[in-house]
């Protein structure tokens, strides 16, 4: 296989792995739109008495990464899976560009326990049920995707045409290890949709504590100045007084190990959203809390 296709295949698989929290059933794959565009897609849900509840993620690791809640049914007699996205949890898309086109899928699935893959057309609907973009859903069980990644990694590592430096940079296993949650990078903004107006934002270092320092602002008001991130959570209560509240993280130093990383949790009542910033000195990233 030509090396450029190896990279393309690897990128497709890697970008489909994020938010590693396991659900009862988990699939990864792509959405194929009618204009032949491909968007990475993840589906994770629990099933009880034929009813399913969980979440979907699209454009994982991309500029328009979006997480939505899903609900639906699995009919074991008809061997049919049906689900619909009904709520957006967060998105990196600018608020003005969010068109809320939600995936609605009904298709054949022989067994939740044994089926390794499924595919079929889906209908895109706005919240008012008017049609938007339609396309095709092509999914594989997450463990099968992981097996393919491992096989691809072995091929790359054994190739004599690829330098060791390049092998280290594109190691599938190392890249997968870094994609355990949504990462907000330089000048990116994550729009998080909340039900309440009293939100708790917590920041801490979940990895090696190396004296990463930040300034933290809420609606341009400096809340923490030159703050050193530790494993102990620092809780910052945020009240959404208007429709939105903006939390901005600015990297002051990168500590002893680059880059500056801060784990950020947003607790909205019983809901908890976890993300991480990854910044160099002087860079900033934002989380916009949007009251629904």
For each residue, the residues with C-beta under 8 A, 3 or more apart:
1: 5 6 9 155
2: 5 6
3: 6 7 159 161 162
4: 7 8
5: 1 2 8 9
6: 1 2 3 9 10 152 155 156
7: 3 4 10 11 170
8: 4 5 11 12
9: 1 5 6 12 13 152
10: 6 7 13 14 149 152 156 170 172
11: 7 8 14 15
12: 8 9 15 16 30 38 40
13: 9 10 16 17 145 148 149 152 172
14: 10 11 17 61 149 172 175 176 179
15: 11 12 18 40 60 61 62
16: 12 13 28 29 30 40 41 42 60 145
17: 13 14 20 28 42 60 142 145 146 149 176 179
18: 15 42 57 60 61 65 179 180 181 182
19: 42 57 60 67 180 181 182
20: 17 179 180 181
21: 44
22: 26 44
23: 26 44 45 46 54
24: 45 46 47
25: 44 45 46 47 52 54 112
26: 22 23 42 43 44 141 142
27: 42 43 44 117 118 139 140 141 142
28: 16 17 40 41 42 43 139 140 142 145
29: 16 40 41 117 119 137 138 139 140 145
30: 12 16 38 39 40 41 138
31: 38 39 40 41 58 103 122 135 136 137 138
32: 36 37 38 135 136 137 138
33: 36 37 38 39 133 134 135
34: 133 134 135
35:
36: 32 33
37: 32 33
38: 12 30 31 32 33
39: 30 31 33 58 59 62
40: 12 15 16 28 29 30 31 58 59 60 61 62
41: 16 28 29 30 31 56 57 58 60 137 139
42: 16 17 18 19 26 27 28 56 57 58 60 142
43: 26 27 28 54 56 70 83 139
44: 21 22 23 25 26 27 54 55 56
45: 23 24 25 52 53 54 55 70 72 83
46: 23 24 25 52 53 54
47: 24 25 50 51 52 74 112
48: 51
49:
50: 47 73 74 75 76
51: 47 48 71 72 73
52: 25 45 46 47 70 71 72 73 74 81 83
53: 45 46 69 70 71
54: 23 25 43 44 45 46 69 70
55: 44 45 67 68 69 70 89
56: 41 42 43 44 67 68 70 85 103
57: 18 19 41 42 60 65 66 67 68
58: 31 39 40 41 42 64 65 66 68
59: 39 40 62 63 64 65 66 92
60: 15 16 17 18 19 40 41 42 57 65 179
61: 14 15 18 40 65 179 183
62: 15 39 40 59 65 92
63: 59 92 93 188
64: 58 59 91 92 93
65: 18 57 58 59 60 61 62 91 92 182
66: 57 58 59 88 90 91 92 93
67: 19 55 56 57 88 89 90 91 182
68: 55 56 57 58 85 86 87 88 89 102 103
69: 53 54 55 85 86 87 89
70: 43 45 52 53 54 55 56 83 84 85 86
71: 51 52 53 83 84 86
72: 45 51 52 81 82 83 84 105
73: 50 51 52 81 82 83
74: 47 50 52 80 81 82 109 112
75: 50 78 79 80 82
76: 50 79 111
77:
78: 75
79: 75 76 108 109 110 111
80: 74 75 106 107 108 109
81: 52 72 73 74 105 106 107 108 109 112 118
82: 72 73 74 75 105 106 107
83: 43 45 52 70 71 72 73 103 104 105
84: 70 71 72 102 103 104 105 125
85: 56 68 69 70 88 102 103 104
86: 68 69 70 71 102
87: 68 69 193
88: 66 67 68 85 91 98 100 193
89: 55 67 68 69 192 193 271 273
90: 66 67 182 190 191 192 193 273
91: 64 65 66 67 88 98 190 191
92: 59 62 63 64 65 66 184 188 189 190 191
93: 63 64 66 97 98 191
94: 97 98 189 191
95: 98 191 288 290
96:
97: 93 94
98: 88 91 93 94 95 191
99: 126 132
100: 88 126 127
101: 124 125 126 132 133
102: 68 84 85 86 124 125 126 127
103: 31 56 68 83 84 85 122 124 137
104: 83 84 85 122 123 124 125
105: 72 81 82 83 84 120 122 123 137
106: 80 81 82 120
107: 80 81 82 118 119 120 121 137
108: 79 80 81 118 120
109: 74 79 80 81 112 115 118
110: 79 114 115
111: 76 79 114 115
112: 25 47 74 81 109 115
113:
114: 110 111
115: 109 110 111 112 118 141
116: 140 141 144
117: 27 29 139 140 141 144
118: 27 81 107 108 109 115 137 139
119: 29 107 136 137 138 139
120: 105 106 107 108 136 137
121: 107 134 135 136 137
122: 31 103 104 105 134 135 136 137
123: 104 105 131 134
124: 101 102 103 104 131 132 133 134 135
125: 84 101 102 104 129 130 131 132
126: 99 100 101 102 129 130 131 132
127: 100 102
128:
129: 125 126
130: 125 126
131: 123 124 125 126 134
132: 99 101 124 125 126
133: 33 34 101 124
134: 33 34 121 122 123 124 131
135: 31 32 33 34 121 122 124
136: 31 32 119 120 121 122
137: 29 31 32 41 103 105 107 118 119 120 121 122
138: 29 30 31 32 119
139: 27 28 29 41 43 117 118 119
140: 27 28 29 116 117 144 145
141: 26 27 115 116 117 144 145
142: 17 26 27 28 42 145 146
143: 146 147
144: 116 117 140 141 147 148
145: 13 16 17 28 29 140 141 142 148 149
146: 17 142 143 149 150 176
147: 143 144 150 151
148: 13 144 145 151 152
149: 10 13 14 17 145 146 152 153 172 173 176
150: 146 147 153 154 172 173
151: 147 148 154 155
152: 6 9 10 13 148 149 155 156 172
153: 149 150 156 157 171 172 173
154: 150 151 157 158
155: 1 6 151 152 158 159
156: 6 10 152 153 159 162 167 170 171 172
157: 153 154 167 171
158: 154 155
159: 3 155 156 162 167
160:
161: 3
162: 3 156 159 166 167
163: 166 167
164: 167 168
165: 168 169
166: 162 163 169 170
167: 156 157 159 162 163 164 170 171
168: 164 165 171 174
169: 165 166
170: 7 10 156 166 167 175
171: 153 156 157 167 168 174 175
172: 10 13 14 149 150 152 153 156 175 176
173: 149 150 153 176 177
174: 168 171 177 178
175: 14 170 171 172 178 179
176: 14 17 146 149 172 173 179
177: 173 174 180
178: 174 175
179: 14 17 18 20 60 61 175 176 183
180: 18 19 20 177
181: 18 19 20 274 275 276
182: 18 19 65 67 90 190 274 275 276
183: 61 179 275 276 277 278
184: 92 188 189 190 264 275 276 277 278 285 286 287
185: 188 277 278 279 285
186: 279 280 283 284 285
187: 283 284 285
188: 63 92 184 185 285 286
189: 92 94 184 285 286 287 288
190: 90 91 92 182 184 275 285 286 287 288
191: 90 91 92 93 94 95 98 288 290
192: 89 90 266 268 273 287 288 289 290
193: 87 88 89 90 290 292
194: 197 199 240 266 268 271 289 290 291 292
195: 268 269 271 292
196: 199 268 269 291
197: 194 239 240 241 291
198: 237 238 239 240
199: 194 196 237 238 239 240 245 266 267 268 289
200: 235 236 237 238 266 267
201: 235 236 237 238 247 264 265 266 267 287
202: 233 234 235 236 264 265 267
203: 214 216 229 233 234 236 249 262 263 264 265
204: 229 230 231 232 233 234 262 263
205: 208 209 212 229 230 231 261 262 263
206: 231 263 276
207: 261
208: 205 257
209: 205 229 230 231
210: 255 256 257
211: 228 229 253 255 256
212: 205 228 229 251 253 254 255 260 261 262
213: 226 227 228 229 251 252 253 255 260
214: 203 224 226 227 229 249 250 251 252 260 262
215: 222 224 225 226 227 249 250 252
216: 203 222 223 224 227 236 247 248 249 250
217: 220 221 222 223 246 247 248 250
218: 221 223 236 238 245 246 247 248
219: 245 246
220: 217 246 248
221: 217 218
222: 215 216 217 225
223: 216 217 218 236
224: 214 215 216 227 234 236
225: 215 222
226: 213 214 215 252
227: 213 214 215 216 224 234
228: 211 212 213
229: 203 204 205 209 211 212 213 214 262
230: 204 205 209 234
231: 204 205 206 209
232: 204
233: 202 203 204 265
234: 202 203 204 224 227 230
235: 200 201 202
236: 200 201 202 203 216 218 223 224 247
237: 198 199 200 201
238: 198 199 200 201 218 245 247 289
239: 197 198 199 245
240: 194 197 198 199 243 244 245 289 291
241: 197 245
242: 245
243: 240 290 291
244: 240 288 289 290 291
245: 199 218 219 238 239 240 241 242 288 289
246: 217 218 219 220 286 287 288 289
247: 201 216 217 218 236 238 264 286 287 288 289
248: 216 217 218 220 284 285 286
249: 203 214 215 216 262 264 277 279 284 285 286 287
250: 214 215 216 217 279 282 283 284
251: 212 213 214 254 259 260 277 279 280 281 282 283 284
252: 213 214 215 226 260 281
253: 211 212 213 260 281
254: 212 251 257 258 259 260 280 281
255: 210 211 212 213 258 260
256: 210 211
257: 208 210 254
258: 254 255 280
259: 251 254 278 279 280
260: 212 213 214 251 252 253 254 255 277 278 279 280 281 283
261: 205 207 212 276 277 278 279
262: 203 204 205 212 214 229 249 276 277
263: 203 204 205 206 274 275 276
264: 184 201 202 203 247 249 274 275 276 277 287
265: 201 202 203 233 272 273 274
266: 192 194 199 200 201 272 273 274 275 287 289
267: 199 200 201 202 271 272
268: 192 194 195 196 199 271 272 273
269: 195 196
270:
271: 89 194 195 267 268
272: 265 266 267 268
273: 89 90 192 265 266 268
274: 181 182 263 264 265 266
275: 181 182 183 184 190 263 264 266 287
276: 181 182 183 184 206 261 262 263 264
277: 183 184 185 249 251 260 261 262 264 285
278: 183 184 185 259 260 261
279: 185 186 249 250 251 259 260 261 283 284 285
280: 186 251 254 258 259 260 283
281: 251 252 253 254 260
282: 250 251
283: 186 187 250 251 260 279 280
284: 186 187 248 249 250 251 279
285: 184 185 186 187 188 189 190 248 249 277 279
286: 184 188 189 190 246 247 248 249
287: 184 189 190 192 201 246 247 249 264 266 275
288: 95 189 190 191 192 244 245 246 247
289: 192 194 199 238 240 244 245 246 247 266
290: 95 191 192 193 194 243 244
291: 194 196 197 240 243 244
292: 193 194 195
